[in-house]
Amino acid sequence: MFVLGEPIISISKAGNEFKVCTKSRVLRARRLIGTIPLRTMLSLCGFDDAPQLTSVELASLFFSFKGDRGFDHSILYNFTLSGRWKRLTMFSDYYGAADGREYFCVEVNMRISGDEINQLADDFTTITHNVGLFRGECRLEGYQTTRNAYPVYTTGASEAARRAIAKLRDFGIEALGRQGGFDYLPSAWATTIVVQNALSTKS
C-alpha cells in the first residue's frame, strides 16, 4: 500500500510493532525505514535532542527550447566558476520533443530559502547563451523546490549524524539515504565505489 501526501504526526513503538500516526489514520508495521531528514525523524519519535544538521535546498527549473542548443549529450554539468546551475538533463532526448520543442530540467543549489526563481532562470539562460549554448527560444515552464536536498558537512556534522542514526537504530528504525542517512554521494564515480565496496563485503 502507498499513502501519499499525508503528513506524519508521530511515530511510537510497542514491542516489535511501530505505530505511525498521520492526520487521518494509524499505520502499523514491524519494520520502518527512514529516508526523511534525521532531525524530522527524531522529532516524530519523541527525541527532543535532535542535532542541528544543515542541508541545502534544490531548485529544479523546467525549460522548453527551440533552436540550436549547441551540444549533443543528454546530461551537461557546469564545472565553470560562473553561473548558479550545476546540472541539466535533456528529457526530450529520452521521450521525444513536444510540439517541436525540446524540454529539460536544470538543477540549482539555492543559497538561501526563497531564492527568486526568475533570477535563477535568468542566470542560467544568460550564462549558457554567453558560451554559445541554447541559441534560440528558451522558456521557463515551471519549477519545483526540494527541501533538505543535500547535506552540508559543517564541523562536527558527520559525528552528529552518526549519533542520530545510532539512536534511531536503537529505537528500531533504519535511517538510510541522502536525507535519512545524511549520506551525499556527489558523483557517479563515488556511487560506483560505494556499491563495489558494499558488494565486496558480501562475497
GINOR-V863060 format. One record per residue. N is the residue number from 1. OMEGA is omega in whole degrees, -180 to 180 (* if undefined). BURIAL is b if it has 9 or more other ideal C-beta (glycine too) atoms within 8 Angstrom, else e. D_CENTER is the distance of its C-alpha to the mean C-alpha in Angstrom with 2 decimals. Layout:
BEGIN
n=N omega=OMEGA burial=BURIAL d_center=D_CENTER
n=N omega=OMEGA burial=BURIAL d_center=D_CENTER
END
This chain:
BEGIN
n=1 omega=175 burial=e d_center=23.58
n=2 omega=175 burial=e d_center=20.36
n=3 omega=-175 burial=e d_center=20.14
n=4 omega=175 burial=e d_center=17.56
n=5 omega=-178 burial=e d_center=17.24
n=6 omega=-176 burial=b d_center=19.41
n=7 omega=178 burial=e d_center=18.66
n=8 omega=-180 burial=b d_center=19.67
n=9 omega=-178 burial=e d_center=22.60
n=10 omega=176 burial=b d_center=23.41
n=11 omega=178 burial=b d_center=23.44
n=12 omega=-177 burial=b d_center=26.78
n=13 omega=176 burial=b d_center=28.60
n=14 omega=-175 burial=e d_center=32.18
n=15 omega=179 burial=e d_center=33.44
n=16 omega=-175 burial=e d_center=31.10
n=17 omega=175 burial=b d_center=29.51
n=18 omega=174 burial=b d_center=26.47
n=19 omega=-180 burial=b d_center=26.76
n=20 omega=-179 burial=b d_center=23.71
n=21 omega=174 burial=b d_center=24.97
n=22 omega=-179 burial=b d_center=23.38
n=23 omega=-174 burial=e d_center=25.15
n=24 omega=-177 burial=e d_center=27.14
n=25 omega=175 burial=e d_center=27.42
n=26 omega=179 burial=e d_center=27.49
n=27 omega=-179 burial=b d_center=25.73
n=28 omega=-179 burial=e d_center=27.23
n=29 omega=177 burial=e d_center=26.09
n=30 omega=179 burial=e d_center=27.21
n=31 omega=-179 burial=e d_center=23.83
n=32 omega=179 burial=b d_center=20.57
n=33 omega=-177 burial=b d_center=17.22
n=34 omega=176 burial=b d_center=14.70
n=35 omega=177 burial=e d_center=10.95
n=36 omega=-178 burial=e d_center=10.52
n=37 omega=-176 burial=b d_center=10.84
n=38 omega=-178 burial=b d_center=14.13
n=39 omega=179 burial=b d_center=16.01
n=40 omega=-179 burial=e d_center=15.53
n=41 omega=179 burial=b d_center=16.63
n=42 omega=180 burial=b d_center=19.56
n=43 omega=179 burial=b d_center=20.68
n=44 omega=-179 burial=b d_center=20.77
n=45 omega=177 burial=b d_center=22.92
n=46 omega=177 burial=e d_center=25.24
n=47 omega=-175 burial=e d_center=24.58
n=48 omega=-175 burial=e d_center=25.27
n=49 omega=180 burial=e d_center=24.72
n=50 omega=-177 burial=b d_center=20.91
n=51 omega=176 burial=b d_center=19.94
n=52 omega=180 burial=e d_center=18.54
n=53 omega=-174 burial=b d_center=15.32
n=54 omega=177 burial=e d_center=13.63
n=55 omega=179 burial=b d_center=10.01
n=56 omega=174 burial=b d_center=9.01
n=57 omega=-179 burial=b d_center=8.05
n=58 omega=173 burial=b d_center=6.87
n=59 omega=175 burial=b d_center=9.60
n=60 omega=-178 burial=b d_center=10.01
n=61 omega=-177 burial=b d_center=13.80
n=62 omega=-177 burial=b d_center=15.89
n=63 omega=164 burial=b d_center=19.21
n=64 omega=-173 burial=b d_center=22.40
n=65 omega=173 burial=b d_center=24.94
n=66 omega=-178 burial=e d_center=28.57
n=67 omega=180 burial=b d_center=30.41
n=68 omega=-177 burial=e d_center=30.06
n=69 omega=172 burial=b d_center=26.52
n=70 omega=177 burial=e d_center=28.00
n=71 omega=-175 burial=e d_center=26.14
n=72 omega=-173 burial=e d_center=26.06
n=73 omega=-178 burial=e d_center=22.83
n=74 omega=179 burial=e d_center=19.99
n=75 omega=-179 burial=e d_center=17.25
n=76 omega=178 burial=e d_center=17.98
n=77 omega=176 burial=e d_center=16.60
n=78 omega=179 burial=b d_center=17.90
n=79 omega=180 burial=e d_center=19.66
n=80 omega=179 burial=e d_center=22.08
n=81 omega=-178 burial=e d_center=22.58
n=82 omega=178 burial=e d_center=22.61
n=83 omega=-179 burial=b d_center=20.05
n=84 omega=-173 burial=b d_center=16.74
n=85 omega=-178 burial=b d_center=14.79
n=86 omega=-178 burial=e d_center=13.30
n=87 omega=173 burial=b d_center=13.08
n=88 omega=180 burial=b d_center=14.49
n=89 omega=180 burial=e d_center=15.00
n=90 omega=-179 burial=b d_center=18.37
n=91 omega=179 burial=b d_center=18.02
n=92 omega=174 burial=b d_center=21.74
n=93 omega=-178 burial=e d_center=22.59
n=94 omega=-171 burial=e d_center=21.56
n=95 omega=179 burial=e d_center=22.71
n=96 omega=-180 burial=e d_center=25.42
n=97 omega=178 burial=e d_center=26.19
n=98 omega=-178 burial=e d_center=26.70
n=99 omega=178 burial=e d_center=29.98
n=100 omega=-178 burial=e d_center=30.39
n=101 omega=171 burial=b d_center=27.11
n=102 omega=177 burial=b d_center=24.18
n=103 omega=-174 burial=b d_center=20.66
n=104 omega=179 burial=b d_center=17.37
n=105 omega=178 burial=b d_center=13.89
n=106 omega=180 burial=b d_center=13.30
n=107 omega=-178 burial=b d_center=10.14
n=108 omega=173 burial=b d_center=11.20
n=109 omega=-178 burial=b d_center=10.26
n=110 omega=-179 burial=b d_center=12.10
n=111 omega=176 burial=e d_center=14.91
n=112 omega=178 burial=e d_center=15.84
n=113 omega=179 burial=e d_center=14.73
n=114 omega=173 burial=e d_center=16.51
n=115 omega=179 burial=b d_center=16.86
n=116 omega=-178 burial=e d_center=19.12
n=117 omega=-179 burial=b d_center=17.46
n=118 omega=177 burial=e d_center=20.82
n=119 omega=177 burial=e d_center=21.12
n=120 omega=179 burial=b d_center=17.84
n=121 omega=179 burial=b d_center=19.15
n=122 omega=178 burial=e d_center=22.59
n=123 omega=-180 burial=b d_center=21.41
n=124 omega=-176 burial=b d_center=19.84
n=125 omega=179 burial=b d_center=22.96
n=126 omega=-178 burial=e d_center=25.34
n=127 omega=-178 burial=b d_center=24.00
n=128 omega=179 burial=b d_center=23.83
n=129 omega=-179 burial=b d_center=27.20
n=130 omega=179 burial=e d_center=28.76
n=131 omega=173 burial=e d_center=28.07
n=132 omega=180 burial=e d_center=29.37
n=133 omega=177 burial=b d_center=26.31
n=134 omega=175 burial=b d_center=26.03
n=135 omega=-177 burial=b d_center=29.69
n=136 omega=-179 burial=b d_center=30.26
n=137 omega=179 burial=e d_center=28.73
n=138 omega=-171 burial=b d_center=25.00
n=139 omega=176 burial=e d_center=23.93
n=140 omega=-177 burial=b d_center=20.85
n=141 omega=-179 burial=e d_center=20.55
n=142 omega=-179 burial=e d_center=17.71
n=143 omega=176 burial=b d_center=14.21
n=144 omega=177 burial=e d_center=11.20
n=145 omega=-180 burial=b d_center=9.37
n=146 omega=177 burial=b d_center=6.21
n=147 omega=176 burial=e d_center=7.56
n=148 omega=-176 burial=e d_center=6.84
n=149 omega=-177 burial=b d_center=3.52
n=150 omega=177 burial=b d_center=6.03
n=151 omega=176 burial=b d_center=9.37
n=152 omega=-175 burial=b d_center=12.51
n=153 omega=174 burial=e d_center=15.45
n=154 omega=-179 burial=e d_center=18.30
n=155 omega=178 burial=e d_center=21.73
n=156 omega=-176 burial=e d_center=21.92
n=157 omega=-178 burial=b d_center=18.25
n=158 omega=179 burial=e d_center=18.30
n=159 omega=178 burial=e d_center=21.50
n=160 omega=178 burial=b d_center=20.41
n=161 omega=180 burial=b d_center=17.38
n=162 omega=179 burial=e d_center=19.88
n=163 omega=180 burial=b d_center=22.29
n=164 omega=179 burial=b d_center=19.90
n=165 omega=179 burial=b d_center=18.89
n=166 omega=179 burial=e d_center=22.64
n=167 omega=177 burial=b d_center=23.56
n=168 omega=179 burial=b d_center=21.37
n=169 omega=178 burial=b d_center=22.80
n=170 omega=178 burial=e d_center=26.27
n=171 omega=178 burial=e d_center=25.60
n=172 omega=-177 burial=e d_center=24.70
n=173 omega=176 burial=b d_center=20.93
n=174 omega=-179 burial=b d_center=18.86
n=175 omega=-173 burial=b d_center=15.66
n=176 omega=170 burial=b d_center=13.30
n=177 omega=-176 burial=e d_center=9.94
n=178 omega=180 burial=b d_center=7.33
n=179 omega=-177 burial=b d_center=7.89
n=180 omega=-180 burial=b d_center=11.23
n=181 omega=-177 burial=b d_center=12.61
n=182 omega=-170 burial=b d_center=11.30
n=183 omega=-178 burial=e d_center=11.14
n=184 omega=175 burial=e d_center=9.44
n=185 omega=-167 burial=e d_center=11.06
n=186 omega=-178 burial=e d_center=11.40
n=187 omega=177 burial=e d_center=13.46
n=188 omega=179 burial=e d_center=15.04
n=189 omega=-180 burial=e d_center=18.04
n=190 omega=178 burial=b d_center=16.55
n=191 omega=179 burial=b d_center=15.08
n=192 omega=-179 burial=e d_center=18.59
n=193 omega=-180 burial=e d_center=20.30
n=194 omega=-180 burial=b d_center=18.47
n=195 omega=179 burial=e d_center=19.29
n=196 omega=180 burial=e d_center=22.82
n=197 omega=179 burial=e d_center=23.42
n=198 omega=-180 burial=e d_center=22.35
n=199 omega=-178 burial=e d_center=24.65
n=200 omega=179 burial=e d_center=27.45
n=201 omega=-179 burial=e d_center=27.67
n=202 omega=-177 burial=e d_center=28.36
n=203 omega=* burial=e d_center=31.09
END
